[in-house]
Amino acid sequence: MKLYKNFIRIDVNSQMRETAAYHAKRRTQNIVRQFIPKNAPLSNLESNYIGSLGEIAVNFYFNGNVYLEDNYDMHQVDSGDIKVNGLIYDIKTEALPVKFYRQLYFGTINEYDPYGCRVWTATHKQHLHKYTGGVIFAAAPIPNDSKTDRQNDQLRERIVDFASQLIIIGYVEQDAFSKKESSWYSPPHPKTKKSRKYNSPNYIFHHSEIKPIKSLTDKTGQI
């Protein structure tokens, strides 16, 4: 099976890894994360690594570079992650256990499956006005058993090695959030009617609702 038609795959090189590791450490030192789930598969440092890697991948796709600004010491208020066609976008990168990442990669994951939707926390809605373009979603694979040996403030080599690629899923425009209600729960399974509870209320988007990133540029293929 091939990569889902609307997604872009970015292969991670050594420069991307080094840049992401640097920014992950800087963010961990200077930015207080408001909430870390007890059963999270990644440490705070690893979560920052995946987030930085996603920003690098999107910047690489649009600009061909792996540069990210280092202004953490200034404690500036977040003003967005990238400007495209004069509009500002937030970049939300999620780490998915590889069994679910594969389903997403091929576009076969259902909205009611675990990790079936991309989510953006409603607690950040007060910042949405700054993202004039909207939100870009990306995803990276991690081992299925990442929870088993997680340690605080550690960036495990196997997490770095496993995240050897990312997919840029696409984007949702700013006004898409006003058309949705946030929810604590994932979409219910059509047969069991069961839902999973999130750690916070989220705006929820299945990949079929997300616009292809290629529509923001004249690029027609993968990098």
C-alpha positions as a Markdown table, in Angstrom:
| # | Residue | x | y | z |
|---|---|---|---|---|
| 1 | Met | 0.0 | 0.0 | 0.0 |
| 2 | Lys | 1.1 | 3.5 | -0.8 |
| 3 | Leu | 1.2 | 6.7 | 1.3 |
| 4 | Tyr | -2.3 | 8.2 | 1.4 |
| 5 | Lys | -2.7 | 10.6 | -1.5 |
| 6 | Asn | -3.1 | 13.8 | 0.6 |
| 7 | Phe | -0.1 | 13.3 | 2.8 |
| 8 | Ile | 3.5 | 14.3 | 2.4 |
| 9 | Arg | 6.3 | 12.1 | 3.8 |
| 10 | Ile | 9.5 | 13.7 | 5.1 |
| 11 | Asp | 12.5 | 11.4 | 5.8 |
| 12 | Val | 14.5 | 12.6 | 8.8 |
| 13 | Asn | 18.2 | 13.2 | 8.3 |
| 14 | Ser | 21.0 | 13.7 | 10.8 |
| 15 | Gln | 20.8 | 17.5 | 10.6 |
| 16 | Met | 17.1 | 17.4 | 11.4 |
| 17 | Arg | 17.7 | 15.1 | 14.4 |
| 18 | Glu | 20.5 | 17.3 | 15.8 |
| 19 | Thr | 18.4 | 20.5 | 15.4 |
| 20 | Ala | 15.3 | 18.9 | 16.9 |
| 21 | Ala | 17.3 | 17.6 | 19.9 |
| 22 | Tyr | 18.8 | 21.0 | 20.5 |
| 23 | His | 15.4 | 22.7 | 20.4 |
| 24 | Ala | 13.8 | 20.0 | 22.6 |
| 25 | Lys | 16.4 | 20.6 | 25.3 |
| 26 | Arg | 15.9 | 24.4 | 25.1 |
| 27 | Arg | 12.1 | 24.1 | 25.3 |
| 28 | Thr | 12.3 | 21.7 | 28.2 |
| 29 | Gln | 14.5 | 24.1 | 30.1 |
| 30 | Asn | 12.5 | 27.3 | 29.4 |
| 31 | Ile | 8.8 | 26.3 | 28.8 |
| 32 | Val | 6.7 | 24.8 | 31.5 |
| 33 | Arg | 4.4 | 22.1 | 30.1 |
| 34 | Gln | 1.0 | 22.6 | 31.7 |
| 35 | Phe | -0.2 | 18.9 | 31.7 |
| 36 | Ile | 1.6 | 15.6 | 31.3 |
| 37 | Pro | -0.6 | 12.5 | 31.4 |
| 38 | Lys | 0.6 | 9.8 | 33.8 |
| 39 | Asn | 0.5 | 7.2 | 31.0 |
| 40 | Ala | 2.1 | 9.3 | 28.3 |
| 41 | Pro | 4.5 | 7.2 | 26.2 |
| 42 | Leu | 7.0 | 10.0 | 26.0 |
| 43 | Ser | 8.9 | 12.2 | 28.5 |
| 44 | Asn | 8.5 | 15.9 | 28.3 |
| 45 | Leu | 11.9 | 16.1 | 26.5 |
| 46 | Glu | 10.8 | 13.5 | 24.0 |
| 47 | Ser | 7.5 | 15.2 | 23.4 |
| 48 | Asn | 9.4 | 18.4 | 22.7 |
| 49 | Tyr | 11.7 | 16.5 | 20.4 |
| 50 | Ile | 8.8 | 15.2 | 18.3 |
| 51 | Gly | 7.2 | 18.7 | 18.3 |
| 52 | Ser | 10.4 | 20.3 | 17.1 |
| 53 | Leu | 10.9 | 17.6 | 14.5 |
| 54 | Gly | 7.4 | 18.3 | 13.1 |
| 55 | Glu | 8.1 | 22.0 | 12.8 |
| 56 | Ile | 11.4 | 21.2 | 11.1 |
| 57 | Ala | 9.7 | 18.9 | 8.6 |
| 58 | Val | 7.1 | 21.4 | 7.7 |
| 59 | Asn | 9.7 | 24.2 | 7.3 |
| 60 | Phe | 11.8 | 21.9 | 5.2 |
| 61 | Tyr | 8.8 | 21.1 | 2.9 |
| 62 | Phe | 8.0 | 24.8 | 2.3 |
| 63 | Asn | 11.4 | 26.4 | 2.6 |
| 64 | Gly | 14.0 | 23.7 | 2.1 |
| 65 | Asn | 15.8 | 24.4 | 5.4 |
| 66 | Val | 15.8 | 23.0 | 8.9 |
| 67 | Tyr | 16.2 | 26.2 | 10.8 |
| 68 | Leu | 14.0 | 27.1 | 13.9 |
| 69 | Glu | 14.3 | 30.3 | 15.8 |
| 70 | Asp | 15.8 | 30.1 | 19.3 |
| 71 | Asn | 14.1 | 32.8 | 21.3 |
| 72 | Tyr | 13.3 | 30.8 | 24.4 |
| 73 | Asp | 15.3 | 32.9 | 26.8 |
| 74 | Met | 13.1 | 35.9 | 25.9 |
| 75 | His | 10.0 | 34.0 | 26.9 |
| 76 | Gln | 8.0 | 35.5 | 24.0 |
| 77 | Val | 4.4 | 34.7 | 23.6 |
| 78 | Asp | 3.7 | 32.1 | 20.9 |
| 79 | Ser | 2.9 | 33.8 | 17.6 |
| 80 | Gly | 2.8 | 30.8 | 15.3 |
| 81 | Asp | 5.2 | 28.3 | 13.8 |
| 82 | Ile | 5.3 | 29.2 | 10.1 |
| 83 | Lys | 4.1 | 31.8 | 7.6 |
| 84 | Val | 2.8 | 30.5 | 4.3 |
| 85 | Asn | 1.4 | 32.8 | 1.7 |
| 86 | Gly | 1.2 | 35.6 | 4.2 |
| 87 | Leu | -0.7 | 33.6 | 6.8 |
| 88 | Ile | 0.4 | 32.2 | 10.1 |
| 89 | Tyr | 0.0 | 28.5 | 11.0 |
| 90 | Asp | 0.4 | 26.5 | 14.2 |
| 91 | Ile | 2.1 | 23.1 | 13.7 |
| 92 | Lys | 0.7 | 20.2 | 15.8 |
| 93 | Thr | 2.8 | 17.1 | 15.6 |
| 94 | Glu | 1.6 | 13.9 | 17.3 |
| 95 | Ala | 3.7 | 10.8 | 18.2 |
| 96 | Leu | 1.7 | 7.6 | 17.2 |
| 97 | Pro | 2.6 | 4.0 | 18.2 |
| 98 | Val | 3.7 | 2.5 | 14.9 |
| 99 | Lys | 0.7 | 0.1 | 14.6 |
| 100 | Phe | -1.6 | 3.1 | 14.5 |
| 101 | Tyr | 0.9 | 5.3 | 12.5 |
| 102 | Arg | 0.8 | 2.7 | 9.7 |
| 103 | Gln | -3.0 | 2.9 | 9.5 |
| 104 | Leu | -2.8 | 6.7 | 9.3 |
| 105 | Tyr | 0.0 | 6.5 | 6.8 |
| 106 | Phe | -2.1 | 4.5 | 4.4 |
| 107 | Gly | -5.3 | 6.5 | 5.2 |
| 108 | Thr | -7.2 | 3.5 | 6.5 |
| 109 | Ile | -7.6 | 4.6 | 10.1 |
| 110 | Asn | -11.3 | 5.3 | 11.1 |
| 111 | Glu | -12.3 | 8.2 | 13.2 |
| 112 | Tyr | -13.4 | 5.9 | 16.0 |
| 113 | Asp | -10.2 | 3.9 | 16.1 |
| 114 | Pro | -7.5 | 4.7 | 18.7 |
| 115 | Tyr | -5.5 | 7.7 | 17.4 |
| 116 | Gly | -8.1 | 7.9 | 14.6 |
| 117 | Cys | -8.4 | 11.7 | 14.8 |
| 118 | Arg | -6.1 | 14.6 | 14.9 |
| 119 | Val | -6.8 | 16.7 | 17.9 |
| 120 | Trp | -6.1 | 20.3 | 19.0 |
| 121 | Thr | -6.8 | 21.2 | 22.6 |
| 122 | Ala | -9.6 | 23.6 | 23.3 |
| 123 | Thr | -7.6 | 25.1 | 26.1 |
| 124 | His | -5.5 | 26.9 | 23.5 |
| 125 | Lys | -8.5 | 28.5 | 21.8 |
| 126 | Gln | -7.5 | 31.9 | 23.1 |
| 127 | His | -4.4 | 31.7 | 20.8 |
| 128 | Leu | -6.3 | 30.7 | 17.7 |
| 129 | His | -6.8 | 34.3 | 16.5 |
| 130 | Lys | -3.0 | 34.5 | 16.0 |
| 131 | Tyr | -3.0 | 31.5 | 13.6 |
| 132 | Thr | -4.5 | 33.4 | 10.7 |
| 133 | Gly | -4.1 | 30.4 | 8.3 |
| 134 | Gly | -5.0 | 27.7 | 10.8 |
| 135 | Val | -3.3 | 24.6 | 12.1 |
| 136 | Ile | -1.0 | 22.2 | 10.2 |
| 137 | Phe | -1.1 | 18.6 | 11.5 |
| 138 | Ala | 1.9 | 16.1 | 11.3 |
| 139 | Ala | 2.6 | 12.7 | 12.8 |
| 140 | Ala | 5.7 | 10.6 | 13.6 |
| 141 | Pro | 6.0 | 6.9 | 14.6 |
| 142 | Ile | 7.2 | 5.7 | 18.0 |
| 143 | Pro | 7.6 | 2.1 | 19.3 |
| 144 | Asn | 4.4 | 0.4 | 20.4 |
| 145 | Asp | 5.9 | -0.2 | 23.9 |
| 146 | Ser | 7.3 | 3.3 | 24.4 |
| 147 | Lys | 5.6 | 3.5 | 27.9 |
| 148 | Thr | 7.6 | 0.6 | 29.3 |
| 149 | Asp | 11.0 | 2.4 | 29.8 |
| 150 | Arg | 10.0 | 6.0 | 29.8 |
| 151 | Gln | 12.1 | 8.2 | 32.2 |
| 152 | Asn | 11.6 | 11.8 | 33.1 |
| 153 | Asp | 13.8 | 14.3 | 31.1 |
| 154 | Gln | 15.4 | 11.6 | 29.0 |
| 155 | Leu | 15.5 | 11.4 | 25.2 |
| 156 | Arg | 15.8 | 7.7 | 24.4 |
| 157 | Glu | 17.9 | 6.7 | 21.5 |
| 158 | Arg | 15.3 | 4.3 | 20.3 |
| 159 | Ile | 12.7 | 7.1 | 20.1 |
| 160 | Val | 15.0 | 9.1 | 18.0 |
| 161 | Asp | 15.9 | 6.1 | 15.8 |
| 162 | Phe | 12.2 | 5.2 | 15.4 |
| 163 | Ala | 11.1 | 8.6 | 14.3 |
| 164 | Ser | 13.0 | 8.3 | 11.1 |
| 165 | Gln | 10.2 | 9.8 | 9.0 |
| 166 | Leu | 7.1 | 12.0 | 9.5 |
| 167 | Ile | 4.0 | 12.6 | 7.5 |
| 168 | Ile | 2.5 | 16.1 | 7.0 |
| 169 | Ile | -1.2 | 15.3 | 7.1 |
| 170 | Gly | -2.5 | 18.6 | 6.0 |
| 171 | Tyr | -4.1 | 21.7 | 7.5 |
| 172 | Val | -7.4 | 23.0 | 8.8 |
| 173 | Glu | -8.3 | 26.7 | 8.3 |
| 174 | Gln | -8.9 | 29.0 | 11.3 |
| 175 | Asp | -12.7 | 29.1 | 10.7 |
| 176 | Ala | -13.0 | 25.3 | 10.8 |
| 177 | Phe | -12.8 | 25.5 | 14.6 |
| 178 | Ser | -15.9 | 27.7 | 14.8 |
| 179 | Lys | -17.8 | 25.1 | 13.0 |
| 180 | Lys | -17.1 | 22.4 | 15.6 |
| 181 | Glu | -17.8 | 21.8 | 19.2 |
| 182 | Ser | -14.9 | 20.7 | 21.4 |
| 183 | Ser | -15.3 | 17.3 | 23.1 |
| 184 | Trp | -13.8 | 15.3 | 25.9 |
| 185 | Tyr | -14.5 | 12.1 | 23.9 |
| 186 | Ser | -13.5 | 10.5 | 20.7 |
| 187 | Pro | -16.2 | 9.6 | 18.1 |
| 188 | Pro | -18.1 | 6.5 | 19.2 |
| 189 | His | -17.6 | 3.2 | 17.7 |
| 190 | Pro | -20.5 | 2.5 | 15.4 |
| 191 | Lys | -21.2 | -1.0 | 16.9 |
| 192 | Thr | -20.2 | -0.8 | 20.5 |
| 193 | Lys | -21.1 | 3.0 | 20.9 |
| 194 | Lys | -18.0 | 3.3 | 23.1 |
| 195 | Ser | -15.8 | 6.4 | 23.1 |
| 196 | Arg | -12.4 | 7.1 | 24.7 |
| 197 | Lys | -11.9 | 10.1 | 27.0 |
| 198 | Tyr | -9.2 | 12.5 | 26.1 |
| 199 | Asn | -7.0 | 14.3 | 28.7 |
| 200 | Ser | -8.6 | 17.6 | 27.9 |
| 201 | Pro | -11.4 | 18.8 | 25.6 |
| 202 | Asn | -10.3 | 18.8 | 22.0 |
| 203 | Tyr | -11.3 | 19.9 | 18.6 |
| 204 | Ile | -11.3 | 16.7 | 16.6 |
| 205 | Phe | -10.6 | 16.2 | 12.9 |
| 206 | His | -10.4 | 12.9 | 10.9 |
| 207 | His | -7.8 | 13.0 | 8.1 |
| 208 | Ser | -10.7 | 13.1 | 5.6 |
| 209 | Glu | -11.6 | 16.5 | 7.0 |
| 210 | Ile | -8.1 | 17.9 | 6.7 |
| 211 | Lys | -7.1 | 19.8 | 3.6 |
| 212 | Pro | -4.0 | 18.6 | 1.7 |
| 213 | Ile | -0.9 | 20.6 | 2.4 |
| 214 | Lys | -0.1 | 20.6 | -1.4 |
| 215 | Ser | -3.0 | 23.0 | -1.9 |
| 216 | Leu | -0.9 | 25.7 | -0.1 |
| 217 | Thr | 1.9 | 25.4 | -2.7 |
| 218 | Asp | 2.6 | 24.4 | -6.3 |
| 219 | Lys | 4.6 | 21.4 | -5.2 |
| 220 | Thr | 3.1 | 18.2 | -6.7 |
| 221 | Gly | 5.2 | 15.4 | -5.2 |
| 222 | Gln | 7.0 | 14.2 | -2.1 |
| 223 | Ile | 10.3 | 15.6 | -1.0 |
